[in-house]
Amino acid sequence: MDESLPADVADVLAAVLEGDTPVHIALRRQVPHLSVRARCTCGCGSAYFELDTSKVEPAPTGPSTVVAAEAQLVTEAGECPGEVLVFTQGGYLSWLEVCSWSDDEVTLAAARDWLQTCS
């Protein structure tokens, strides 16, 4: 992983992009060339990426914006407070979104913990 990628973002991407699908493999190859361009100001931890596309191949996701990976969050109590979505544009990592399914905000730190618990 890139040294400039914050640990919380790197950990969540690693958990969500697990697996041997061609899309996940291609997206994992992009991560070392990724940096965070901006983060959501509401506190959820959603991150918008900057990627040097000259150094990587696009994932086979198609030319539009798509959800290329997703993971439902499950707490220690078995509740499902939200999910993490990884978006691509034209096959390149574009942003990571943390979604809450209730009025309680789900942070990236909490998502990271719940994803590691599920693994």
Backbone as CSV, one residue per row, in Angstrom:
resi,resn,N_x,N_y,N_z,CA_x,CA_y,CA_z,C_x,C_y,C_z
1,MET,0.831,-1.184,0.000,0.000,0.000,0.000,0.879,1.252,0.000
2,ASP,0.359,2.300,-0.577,1.064,3.570,-0.667,1.191,4.181,0.730
3,GLU,2.391,4.695,1.042,2.639,5.325,2.336,1.729,6.532,2.555
4,SER,1.329,7.221,1.479,0.518,8.420,1.629,-0.972,8.105,1.834
5,LEU,-1.357,6.859,1.629,-2.751,6.475,1.827,-2.999,6.285,3.318
6,PRO,-3.963,7.016,3.915,-4.216,6.865,5.340,-4.549,5.406,5.701
7,ALA,-4.117,4.988,6.878,-4.283,3.599,7.305,-5.739,3.163,7.304
8,ASP,-6.657,4.037,7.739,-8.061,3.629,7.783,-8.595,3.349,6.380
9,VAL,-8.223,4.173,5.425,-8.658,3.981,4.041,-8.016,2.719,3.467
10,ALA,-6.721,2.550,3.689,-6.008,1.376,3.178,-6.592,0.088,3.749
11,ASP,-6.883,0.071,5.041,-7.438,-1.129,5.676,-8.821,-1.475,5.136
12,VAL,-9.662,-0.472,4.973,-11.013,-0.720,4.463,-10.955,-1.178,3.006
13,LEU,-10.123,-0.544,2.188,-9.983,-0.991,0.800,-9.500,-2.438,0.745
14,ALA,-8.524,-2.790,1.572,-8.013,-4.160,1.586,-9.121,-5.153,1.937
15,ALA,-9.945,-4.812,2.911,-11.025,-5.716,3.322,-12.109,-5.837,2.252
16,VAL,-12.483,-4.724,1.652,-13.575,-4.728,0.676,-13.134,-5.320,-0.665
17,LEU,-11.859,-5.181,-0.993,-11.366,-5.678,-2.285,-10.765,-7.083,-2.201
18,GLU,-11.046,-7.791,-1.117,-10.595,-9.185,-1.022,-11.266,-10.010,-2.110
19,GLY,-10.662,-11.110,-2.428,-11.268,-12.016,-3.396,-10.474,-12.095,-4.680
20,ASP,-10.803,-13.106,-5.467,-10.055,-13.389,-6.686,-10.800,-13.031,-7.957
21,THR,-11.786,-12.144,-7.874,-12.471,-11.743,-9.095,-11.542,-10.858,-9.911
22,PRO,-11.655,-10.876,-11.230,-10.790,-10.021,-12.059,-10.890,-8.539,-11.697
23,VAL,-12.083,-8.085,-11.330,-12.262,-6.676,-10.964,-11.482,-6.364,-9.696
24,HIS,-11.625,-7.186,-8.660,-10.930,-6.924,-7.393,-9.418,-7.012,-7.554
25,ILE,-8.950,-7.962,-8.345,-7.506,-8.091,-8.584,-6.978,-6.827,-9.260
26,ALA,-7.664,-6.361,-10.290,-7.231,-5.149,-10.998,-7.280,-3.921,-10.093
27,LEU,-8.309,-3.820,-9.259,-8.413,-2.667,-8.361,-7.329,-2.693,-7.289
28,ARG,-6.988,-3.871,-6.780,-5.895,-3.960,-5.799,-4.568,-3.497,-6.415
29,ARG,-4.377,-3.725,-7.700,-3.156,-3.259,-8.380,-3.102,-1.728,-8.450
30,GLN,-4.248,-1.086,-8.384,-4.293,0.373,-8.436,-3.970,1.026,-7.094
31,VAL,-4.207,0.316,-5.996,-4.081,0.900,-4.657,-2.703,1.511,-4.387
32,PRO,-1.589,0.893,-4.781,-0.290,1.529,-4.510,-0.099,2.886,-5.197
33,HIS,-0.915,3.187,-6.182,-0.801,4.439,-6.939,-1.891,5.445,-6.547
34,LEU,-2.568,5.152,-5.450,-3.732,5.915,-5.021,-3.361,6.882,-3.902
35,SER,-4.004,8.033,-3.895,-3.922,8.950,-2.762,-5.312,9.535,-2.536
36,VAL,-5.514,10.089,-1.355,-6.804,10.686,-1.022,-6.772,12.149,-1.444
37,ARG,-7.679,12.505,-2.343,-7.813,13.885,-2.822,-8.625,14.717,-1.845
38,ALA,-9.674,14.112,-1.258,-10.543,14.808,-0.319,-11.296,13.782,0.519
39,ARG,-11.782,14.232,1.668,-12.617,13.396,2.517,-13.895,14.148,2.829
40,CYS,-14.950,13.402,3.030,-16.238,13.996,3.356,-16.115,14.754,4.673
41,THR,-16.741,15.902,4.747,-16.633,16.736,5.942,-17.649,16.385,7.017
42,CYS,-18.566,15.468,6.737,-19.593,15.131,7.731,-19.060,14.202,8.816
43,GLY,-17.871,13.601,8.604,-17.302,12.708,9.602,-17.443,11.233,9.286
44,CYS,-18.137,10.902,8.200,-18.374,9.491,7.867,-17.105,8.790,7.404
45,GLY,-16.168,9.526,6.855,-14.930,8.923,6.395,-14.894,8.612,4.917
46,SER,-15.951,8.923,4.194,-15.909,8.714,2.747,-14.709,9.458,2.177
47,ALA,-14.042,8.831,1.207,-12.811,9.395,0.658,-12.875,9.413,-0.859
48,TYR,-12.355,10.489,-1.441,-12.316,10.679,-2.882,-10.858,10.581,-3.316
49,PHE,-10.599,9.797,-4.353,-9.240,9.419,-4.694,-8.645,10.200,-5.854
50,GLU,-7.336,10.243,-5.837,-6.510,10.720,-6.936,-5.696,9.499,-7.363
51,LEU,-5.646,9.225,-8.663,-4.952,8.044,-9.161,-4.189,8.398,-10.430
52,ASP,-2.928,7.995,-10.466,-2.126,8.182,-11.684,-2.480,7.047,-12.639
53,THR,-3.406,7.298,-13.553,-3.906,6.253,-14.458,-2.871,5.829,-15.496
54,SER,-1.782,6.570,-15.622,-0.740,6.166,-16.575,0.071,4.978,-16.062
55,LYS,-0.061,4.668,-14.776,0.730,3.593,-14.179,-0.042,2.300,-13.973
56,VAL,-1.340,2.307,-14.261,-2.170,1.128,-14.006,-3.155,0.900,-15.143
57,GLU,-3.622,-0.311,-15.241,-4.659,-0.671,-16.208,-6.027,-0.510,-15.549
58,PRO,-7.052,-0.180,-16.316,-8.396,-0.103,-15.728,-8.920,-1.498,-15.396
59,ALA,-9.753,-1.558,-14.388,-10.438,-2.798,-14.048,-11.557,-3.020,-15.061
60,PRO,-11.946,-4.260,-15.283,-13.005,-4.546,-16.265,-14.400,-4.253,-15.712
61,THR,-14.655,-2.955,-15.458,-15.944,-2.554,-14.898,-16.827,-1.813,-15.880
62,GLY,-16.296,-1.451,-17.030,-17.058,-0.679,-17.995,-16.712,0.792,-17.910
63,PRO,-17.217,1.581,-18.862,-16.821,2.983,-18.972,-17.536,3.936,-18.018
64,SER,-18.617,3.511,-17.415,-19.390,4.434,-16.574,-18.950,4.335,-15.107
65,THR,-19.635,5.052,-14.238,-19.401,4.976,-12.800,-20.192,3.795,-12.260
66,VAL,-19.495,2.923,-11.546,-20.156,1.733,-11.000,-19.670,1.460,-9.585
67,VAL,-20.500,0.729,-8.832,-20.078,0.183,-7.552,-19.310,-1.087,-7.885
68,ALA,-18.004,-1.052,-7.685,-17.149,-2.178,-8.055,-16.963,-3.163,-6.912
69,ALA,-17.226,-2.709,-5.686,-17.100,-3.581,-4.516,-17.976,-3.017,-3.412
70,GLU,-18.492,-3.918,-2.604,-19.304,-3.480,-1.477,-19.206,-4.501,-0.360
71,ALA,-19.385,-4.004,0.864,-19.368,-4.897,2.024,-20.358,-4.381,3.050
72,GLN,-21.217,-5.260,3.495,-22.169,-4.917,4.537,-21.433,-4.939,5.871
73,LEU,-21.738,-3.984,6.723,-21.112,-3.901,8.037,-21.975,-4.643,9.048
74,VAL,-21.340,-5.456,9.866,-22.044,-6.215,10.893,-21.323,-5.986,12.219
75,THR,-22.074,-5.488,13.211,-21.482,-5.213,14.524,-21.305,-6.511,15.313
76,GLU,-20.631,-6.385,16.431,-20.435,-7.536,17.312,-21.772,-8.097,17.796
77,ALA,-22.786,-7.244,17.873,-24.122,-7.660,18.314,-24.953,-8.228,17.166
78,GLY,-24.384,-8.293,15.963,-25.096,-8.846,14.823,-25.977,-7.851,14.088
79,GLU,-25.890,-6.582,14.452,-26.680,-5.549,13.774,-25.972,-5.111,12.501
80,CYS,-26.748,-4.593,11.561,-26.201,-4.121,10.282,-26.443,-2.614,10.164
81,PRO,-25.476,-1.800,10.616,-25.682,-0.351,10.620,-25.411,0.338,9.286
82,GLY,-24.864,-0.381,8.326,-24.561,0.266,7.051,-23.696,-0.602,6.172
83,GLU,-23.059,0.065,5.206,-22.192,-0.649,4.275,-21.104,0.282,3.759
84,VAL,-20.104,-0.332,3.132,-19.038,0.408,2.473,-19.133,0.081,0.990
85,LEU,-19.073,1.116,0.161,-19.118,0.970,-1.290,-17.842,1.543,-1.891
86,VAL,-17.297,0.846,-2.882,-16.133,1.340,-3.610,-16.585,1.610,-5.039
87,PHE,-16.429,2.853,-5.468,-16.860,3.277,-6.803,-15.666,3.394,-7.737
88,THR,-15.914,3.066,-8.997,-14.932,3.295,-10.046,-15.567,4.159,-11.121
89,GLN,-14.705,4.845,-11.854,-15.120,5.576,-13.049,-14.198,5.125,-14.166
90,GLY,-14.777,4.520,-15.177,-13.985,4.031,-16.296,-12.993,2.946,-15.913
91,GLY,-13.268,2.209,-14.847,-12.391,1.125,-14.409,-11.316,1.546,-13.419
92,TYR,-11.322,2.806,-13.018,-10.317,3.306,-12.076,-10.968,3.660,-10.751
93,LEU,-10.273,3.327,-9.642,-10.790,3.672,-8.320,-11.083,5.164,-8.257
94,SER,-12.279,5.493,-7.773,-12.702,6.887,-7.748,-13.031,7.370,-6.335
95,TRP,-13.848,6.614,-5.616,-14.116,6.991,-4.235,-14.641,5.811,-3.438
96,LEU,-14.548,5.962,-2.111,-15.009,4.983,-1.142,-16.066,5.682,-0.305
97,GLU,-17.215,5.073,-0.175,-18.324,5.706,0.534,-18.753,4.844,1.715
98,VAL,-18.956,5.485,2.851,-19.455,4.817,4.049,-20.905,5.229,4.212
99,CYS,-21.810,4.254,4.140,-23.251,4.533,4.208,-23.820,4.061,5.532
100,SER,-24.643,4.901,6.145,-25.361,4.545,7.367,-26.809,4.257,7.022
101,TRP,-27.378,3.252,7.664,-28.778,2.910,7.430,-29.682,3.390,8.550
102,SER,-29.153,4.222,9.421,-29.953,4.770,10.510,-29.502,6.205,10.746
103,ASP,-30.047,6.824,11.764,-29.651,8.194,12.093,-28.259,8.255,12.704
104,ASP,-27.750,7.111,13.180,-26.408,7.068,13.749,-25.380,7.048,12.629
105,GLU,-24.441,7.972,12.676,-23.393,8.062,11.657,-22.405,6.913,11.812
106,VAL,-22.116,6.223,10.732,-21.092,5.181,10.731,-19.805,5.805,10.228
107,THR,-18.760,5.743,11.032,-17.472,6.310,10.650,-16.624,5.267,9.934
108,LEU,-15.578,5.724,9.286,-14.667,4.799,8.619,-13.934,3.936,9.641
109,ALA,-13.610,4.507,10.804,-12.947,3.732,11.853,-13.845,2.586,12.332
110,ALA,-15.125,2.866,12.531,-16.058,1.813,12.939,-16.212,0.784,11.825
111,ALA,-16.307,1.250,10.585,-16.426,0.331,9.451,-15.211,-0.586,9.392
112,ARG,-14.034,-0.039,9.600,-12.805,-0.845,9.575,-12.872,-1.936,10.636
113,ASP,-13.290,-1.582,11.845,-13.399,-2.573,12.925,-14.412,-3.661,12.581
114,TRP,-15.570,-3.272,12.058,-16.609,-4.256,11.753,-16.221,-5.129,10.570
115,LEU,-15.503,-4.591,9.611,-15.034,-5.402,8.483,-14.005,-6.418,8.947
116,GLN,-13.122,-6.051,9.878,-12.113,-6.966,10.390,-12.755,-8.046,11.244
117,THR,-13.828,-7.708,11.948,-14.545,-8.679,12.769,-15.175,-9.745,11.899
118,CYS,-15.674,-9.334,10.714,-16.351,-10.261,9.806,-15.374,-11.161,9.067
119,SER,-14.126,-10.735,8.911,-13.157,-11.488,8.106,-12.763,-12.783,8.760
